[in-house]
Amino acid sequence: MRTLDKLEKRFGHWAIPNVILYLVVTQLLVYTLALGGVIDFRMVPLVPALVVQAGEYWRLITFIIAPPYIAQGAFDALFLAIFWYILWMMSSTIEATWGTFRFNLYLLLGVIFTIAGSFIGYFISPTSEIVVLPDFLYLSIFFAFAALNPNFEFYLFFILPVKVKWLAMLSGIIVFFSFIGAPSWGMRLAIIAPVLNFLLFFREAFLLSMRASKRRTKFQNEARKIQAEATHSCVLCSATDKSHPDRDFRYREVEGEEVAVCNECREAS
């Protein structure tokens, strides 16, 4: 993380504390305007085809402040409020752990990768209907929170406690199968690009975890090997305490060396 330290020294004063709180408030404003019919929600998402063909450049910004969805009733609105609260809670935890600058950079890279992935995906597969909402932002924050706090518990349906690491694994599986099942390589790139910031920030942790797992597996294999090896082996008949557990092995000195002899060889001699 030396590069991040250098960047923070140089650009740290540009970081915005509590940036997600500002984002949530802006999304709430857009949600209110869309619900009141002041703006057309269809004009908000990032659609590369419309940016390139129709010059709708505002979509490069507005997609970030788009709410997850437009609630149709009080129940939907309640879940949207809970969603925003959880998003803010996770973001605040990450920012407290990393610091404001690194969290800002993490979000900024997510935005850049998402925009780049969607446009490159569009040029690779022009017929693909790539529509981008800030789902990528929620997913990258969720993955980072789960990596930093794997044992934190969410209550599904307000009843069932589930550790966030399992929910993150499930989300990762969904992303993987979405990537595999995408109709074109352009769409696949648009799906994978938004999580590149997560892979970039946590690559060292992944490598350390893989190395630790490899060392642990090696140690366990060696331990099993040692346990499987015989402790005593008869110098006369080669019987061991593993092959003949019923035999009694005693040691005696032969030409200055301690050797084991089983009870049957002792009786025979």
Kinemage of the C-alpha trace (Angstrom):
@kinemage 1
@onewidth
@group {chain A} dominant
@subgroup {mainchain}
@vectorlist {calphas} color= white
{ca met a 1} P 0.000 0.000 0.000
{ca arg a 2} L 2.976 2.358 -0.387
{ca thr a 3} L 1.424 3.844 -3.532
{ca leu a 4} L -1.745 4.673 -1.613
{ca asp a 5} L 0.302 6.324 1.130
{ca lys a 6} L 2.031 8.544 -1.442
{ca leu a 7} L -1.276 9.420 -3.100
{ca glu a 8} L -2.833 10.237 0.254
{ca lys a 9} L 0.032 12.570 1.136
{ca arg a 10} L -0.387 14.422 -2.140
{ca phe a 11} L -4.143 14.408 -2.655
{ca gly a 12} L -5.561 13.576 0.774
{ca his a 13} L -6.887 17.114 1.280
{ca trp a 14} L -9.315 16.557 -1.617
{ca ala a 15} L -11.070 13.686 0.161
{ca ile a 16} L -14.724 14.205 1.123
{ca pro a 17} L -15.728 12.874 4.552
{ca asn a 18} L -19.057 11.042 4.730
{ca val a 19} L -19.370 11.097 0.949
{ca ile a 20} L -21.992 8.335 0.924
{ca leu a 21} L -24.263 10.405 3.151
{ca tyr a 22} L -24.228 13.144 0.499
{ca leu a 23} L -24.895 10.513 -2.164
{ca val a 24} L -27.876 9.095 -0.246
{ca val a 25} L -29.364 12.588 0.239
{ca thr a 26} L -28.938 13.306 -3.492
{ca gln a 27} L -30.530 9.975 -4.407
{ca leu a 28} L -33.421 10.809 -2.097
{ca leu a 29} L -33.856 14.128 -3.924
{ca val a 30} L -33.810 12.409 -7.335
{ca tyr a 31} L -36.258 9.814 -5.988
{ca thr a 32} L -38.643 12.550 -4.803
{ca leu a 33} L -38.450 14.393 -8.142
{ca ala a 34} L -39.004 11.186 -10.106
{ca leu a 35} L -41.909 10.174 -7.875
{ca gly a 36} L -43.491 13.579 -8.393
{ca gly a 37} L -43.095 13.364 -12.156
{ca val a 38} L -40.680 16.314 -12.308
{ca ile a 39} L -37.982 14.186 -13.972
{ca asp a 40} L -38.186 11.044 -16.074
{ca phe a 41} L -36.316 8.244 -14.305
{ca arg a 42} L -35.511 6.693 -17.699
{ca met a 43} L -33.237 9.661 -18.416
{ca val a 44} L -31.010 8.933 -15.403
{ca pro a 45} L -29.214 5.560 -15.962
{ca leu a 46} L -25.976 5.289 -17.936
{ca val a 47} L -26.733 3.853 -21.373
{ca pro a 48} L -23.541 3.929 -23.518
{ca ala a 49} L -25.502 3.596 -26.741
{ca leu a 50} L -27.495 6.771 -25.996
{ca val a 51} L -24.383 8.681 -24.912
{ca val a 52} L -22.578 7.796 -28.151
{ca gln a 53} L -25.483 7.984 -30.575
{ca ala a 54} L -27.668 10.731 -29.062
{ca gly a 55} L -25.086 12.769 -27.145
{ca glu a 56} L -26.823 12.312 -23.768
{ca tyr a 57} L -23.630 13.044 -21.834
{ca trp a 58} L -25.397 13.890 -18.569
{ca arg a 59} L -25.859 10.153 -18.054
{ca leu a 60} L -22.143 9.926 -17.178
{ca ile a 61} L -23.009 11.708 -13.923
{ca thr a 62} L -26.693 11.108 -13.265
{ca phe a 63} L -26.383 7.311 -13.100
{ca ile a 64} L -24.359 7.690 -9.878
{ca ile a 65} L -27.145 9.596 -8.108
{ca ala a 66} L -29.965 7.358 -9.341
{ca pro a 67} L -31.910 5.658 -6.515
{ca pro a 68} L -31.958 1.831 -6.584
{ca tyr a 69} L -35.596 1.841 -7.690
{ca ile a 70} L -38.767 3.918 -7.514
{ca ala a 71} L -40.976 2.559 -4.740
{ca gln a 72} L -44.611 2.028 -5.643
{ca gly a 73} L -46.010 1.794 -2.121
{ca ala a 74} L -45.320 2.412 1.568
{ca phe a 75} L -43.838 -1.070 2.045
{ca asp a 76} L -41.374 -0.580 -0.830
{ca ala a 77} L -40.485 2.865 0.494
{ca leu a 78} L -39.731 1.369 3.922
{ca phe a 79} L -37.317 -1.156 2.439
{ca leu a 80} L -35.688 1.593 0.391
{ca ala a 81} L -35.132 3.616 3.583
{ca ile a 82} L -33.634 0.551 5.301
{ca phe a 83} L -31.412 -0.038 2.275
{ca trp a 84} L -30.078 3.520 2.405
{ca tyr a 85} L -29.435 3.217 6.145
{ca ile a 86} L -27.483 -0.040 5.711
{ca leu a 87} L -25.501 1.484 2.833
{ca trp a 88} L -24.547 4.451 5.006
{ca met a 89} L -23.706 2.186 7.971
{ca met a 90} L -21.407 -0.043 5.908
{ca ser a 91} L -19.745 2.962 4.272
{ca ser a 92} L -19.118 4.655 7.619
{ca thr a 93} L -17.497 1.477 8.944
{ca ile a 94} L -15.217 1.148 5.916
{ca glu a 95} L -14.274 4.828 6.066
{ca ala a 96} L -13.449 4.522 9.775
{ca thr a 97} L -11.220 1.523 9.006
{ca trp a 98} L -9.443 2.834 5.907
{ca gly a 99} L -9.622 6.564 6.318
{ca thr a 100} L -11.507 9.080 4.176
{ca phe a 101} L -9.019 9.297 1.305
{ca arg a 102} L -8.742 5.560 0.665
{ca phe a 103} L -12.486 5.101 0.808
{ca asn a 104} L -12.993 7.994 -1.615
{ca leu a 105} L -10.400 6.503 -3.953
{ca tyr a 106} L -12.097 3.106 -3.732
{ca leu a 107} L -15.418 4.638 -4.786
{ca leu a 108} L -13.824 6.757 -7.504
{ca leu a 109} L -12.095 3.729 -9.035
{ca gly a 110} L -15.422 1.881 -8.939
{ca val a 111} L -17.046 4.698 -10.929
{ca ile a 112} L -14.170 4.883 -13.432
{ca phe a 113} L -14.024 1.113 -13.964
{ca thr a 114} L -17.802 0.964 -14.367
{ca ile a 115} L -17.911 3.727 -16.980
{ca ala a 116} L -14.891 2.320 -18.842
{ca gly a 117} L -16.262 -1.238 -18.725
{ca ser a 118} L -19.694 -0.206 -19.991
{ca phe a 119} L -18.318 1.790 -22.953
{ca ile a 120} L -15.673 -0.779 -23.921
{ca gly a 121} L -18.367 -3.437 -23.613
{ca tyr a 122} L -20.630 -1.384 -25.861
{ca phe a 123} L -17.936 -1.004 -28.548
{ca ile a 124} L -17.145 -4.752 -28.336
{ca ser a 125} L -20.823 -5.687 -28.627
{ca pro a 126} L -22.801 -2.705 -30.017
{ca thr a 127} L -26.052 -4.645 -30.004
{ca ser a 128} L -25.860 -5.289 -26.238
{ca glu a 129} L -28.393 -3.331 -24.180
{ca ile a 130} L -26.045 -2.125 -21.446
{ca val a 131} L -27.891 -0.065 -18.821
{ca val a 132} L -25.961 0.960 -15.713
{ca leu a 133} L -27.459 2.006 -12.372
{ca pro a 134} L -25.372 2.452 -9.189
{ca asp a 135} L -25.761 -1.224 -8.270
{ca phe a 136} L -22.007 -1.527 -8.799
{ca leu a 137} L -21.481 0.990 -5.999
{ca tyr a 138} L -23.623 -0.950 -3.553
{ca leu a 139} L -21.967 -4.247 -4.473
{ca ser a 140} L -18.391 -2.989 -4.130
{ca ile a 141} L -19.206 -1.398 -0.742
{ca phe a 142} L -20.891 -4.610 0.397
{ca phe a 143} L -17.907 -6.758 -0.669
{ca ala a 144} L -15.447 -4.436 1.080
{ca phe a 145} L -17.536 -4.406 4.262
{ca ala a 146} L -17.795 -8.208 4.227
{ca ala a 147} L -14.038 -8.591 3.724
{ca leu a 148} L -13.290 -6.249 6.631
{ca asn a 149} L -16.051 -7.537 8.936
{ca pro a 150} L -16.732 -11.155 7.871
{ca asn a 151} L -18.539 -12.156 11.076
{ca phe a 152} L -20.933 -9.223 11.201
{ca glu a 153} L -24.514 -10.499 11.218
{ca phe a 154} L -27.493 -9.240 9.265
{ca tyr a 155} L -30.991 -10.370 10.204
{ca leu a 156} L -32.815 -11.666 7.154
{ca phe a 157} L -36.503 -10.819 7.350
{ca phe a 158} L -35.592 -9.250 10.733
{ca ile a 159} L -35.437 -12.777 12.201
{ca leu a 160} L -32.714 -15.024 10.777
{ca pro a 161} L -29.110 -14.028 11.672
{ca val a 162} L -26.665 -14.595 8.797
{ca lys a 163} L -22.993 -13.656 8.768
{ca val a 164} L -22.163 -11.133 6.103
{ca lys a 165} L -19.375 -13.300 4.664
{ca trp a 166} L -21.923 -15.912 3.561
{ca leu a 167} L -24.112 -13.247 1.952
{ca ala a 168} L -21.036 -11.875 0.165
{ca met a 169} L -20.150 -15.342 -1.101
{ca leu a 170} L -23.702 -15.766 -2.400
{ca ser a 171} L -23.493 -12.376 -4.127
{ca gly a 172} L -20.148 -13.366 -5.652
{ca ile a 173} L -21.682 -16.577 -6.994
{ca ile a 174} L -24.551 -14.581 -8.517
{ca val a 175} L -22.077 -12.208 -10.195
{ca phe a 176} L -20.087 -15.183 -11.499
{ca phe a 177} L -23.099 -16.885 -13.055
{ca ser a 178} L -24.335 -13.556 -14.437
{ca phe a 179} L -20.925 -13.195 -16.078
{ca ile a 180} L -21.036 -16.758 -17.466
{ca gly a 181} L -24.621 -16.414 -18.674
{ca ala a 182} L -24.230 -12.994 -20.302
{ca pro a 183} L -25.164 -13.019 -24.013
{ca ser a 184} L -21.992 -11.253 -25.199
{ca trp a 185} L -18.428 -10.449 -24.171
{ca gly a 186} L -19.343 -6.787 -24.094
{ca met a 187} L -22.000 -7.490 -21.483
{ca arg a 188} L -19.561 -9.674 -19.540
{ca leu a 189} L -17.074 -6.828 -19.380
{ca ala a 190} L -19.785 -4.459 -18.166
{ca ile a 191} L -20.640 -6.963 -15.402
{ca ile a 192} L -17.097 -7.635 -14.167
{ca ala a 193} L -15.651 -4.094 -14.441
{ca pro a 194} L -17.551 -2.669 -11.423
{ca val a 195} L -15.898 -5.118 -9.002
{ca leu a 196} L -12.340 -4.516 -10.227
{ca asn a 197} L -11.807 -1.897 -7.516
{ca phe a 198} L -12.594 -4.549 -4.897
{ca leu a 199} L -10.157 -7.023 -6.486
{ca leu a 200} L -7.514 -4.302 -6.719
{ca phe a 201} L -7.797 -3.194 -3.099
{ca phe a 202} L -7.972 -6.695 -1.639
{ca arg a 203} L -5.515 -8.510 -3.918
{ca glu a 204} L -2.800 -8.605 -1.235
{ca ala a 205} L -5.226 -9.972 1.345
{ca phe a 206} L -6.322 -12.663 -1.135
{ca leu a 207} L -2.699 -13.616 -1.859
{ca leu a 208} L -1.837 -13.795 1.851
{ca ser a 209} L -4.936 -15.891 2.520
{ca met a 210} L -4.046 -18.286 -0.306
{ca arg a 211} L -0.463 -18.621 0.961
{ca ala a 212} L -1.657 -19.202 4.522
{ca ser a 213} L -4.123 -21.824 3.293
{ca lys a 214} L -1.340 -23.524 1.323
{ca arg a 215} L 0.947 -23.567 4.370
{ca arg a 216} L -1.866 -24.893 6.558
{ca thr a 217} L -2.647 -27.689 4.079
{ca lys a 218} L 1.049 -28.598 3.873
{ca phe a 219} L 1.341 -28.694 7.668
{ca gln a 220} L -1.781 -30.862 7.996
{ca asn a 221} L -0.489 -33.281 5.339
{ca glu a 222} L 2.874 -33.541 7.075
{ca ala a 223} L 1.153 -34.093 10.419
{ca arg a 224} L -0.969 -36.892 8.947
{ca lys a 225} L 2.136 -38.392 7.358
{ca ile a 226} L 3.972 -38.365 10.660
{ca gln a 227} L 1.004 -39.933 12.401
{ca ala a 228} L 0.833 -42.644 9.740
{ca glu a 229} L 4.512 -43.512 10.040
{ca ala a 230} L 5.457 -46.261 12.453
{ca thr a 231} L 6.965 -45.296 15.774
{ca his a 232} L 8.600 -48.700 16.314
{ca ser a 233} L 9.997 -51.097 13.704
{ca cys a 234} L 11.504 -54.503 14.527
{ca val a 235} L 15.057 -54.742 13.242
{ca leu a 236} L 14.729 -58.521 12.744
{ca cys a 237} L 11.328 -59.067 11.066
{ca ser a 238} L 10.409 -55.469 10.033
{ca ala a 239} L 7.098 -55.637 11.891
{ca thr a 240} L 5.905 -52.226 13.067
{ca asp a 241} L 3.547 -50.937 15.706
{ca lys a 242} L 1.225 -49.952 12.817
{ca ser a 243} L 1.282 -53.288 10.972
{ca his a 244} L 1.282 -55.375 14.189
{ca pro a 245} L -0.263 -53.271 16.949
{ca asp a 246} L -0.569 -56.350 19.199
{ca arg a 247} L 3.200 -56.821 19.498
{ca asp a 248} L 5.379 -55.444 22.235
{ca phe a 249} L 8.541 -53.634 21.126
{ca arg a 250} L 11.628 -53.338 23.294
{ca tyr a 251} L 14.906 -51.587 22.572
{ca arg a 252} L 18.416 -52.926 23.027
{ca glu a 253} L 21.867 -51.799 22.081
{ca val a 254} L 23.517 -53.492 19.101
{ca glu a 255} L 26.979 -52.303 18.083
{ca gly a 256} L 26.400 -49.024 19.874
{ca glu a 257} L 22.999 -48.376 18.251
{ca glu a 258} L 19.559 -48.590 19.878
{ca val a 259} L 17.316 -50.928 17.860
{ca ala a 260} L 13.772 -52.218 18.405
{ca val a 261} L 12.914 -55.943 18.641
{ca cys a 262} L 9.352 -57.248 18.857
{ca asn a 263} L 8.285 -59.773 21.487
{ca glu a 264} L 7.933 -62.671 18.976
{ca cys a 265} L 11.516 -62.230 17.719
{ca arg a 266} L 12.731 -62.025 21.302
{ca glu a 267} L 10.930 -65.285 22.179
{ca ala a 268} L 12.211 -67.018 19.022
{ca ser a 269} L 15.783 -66.096 19.861
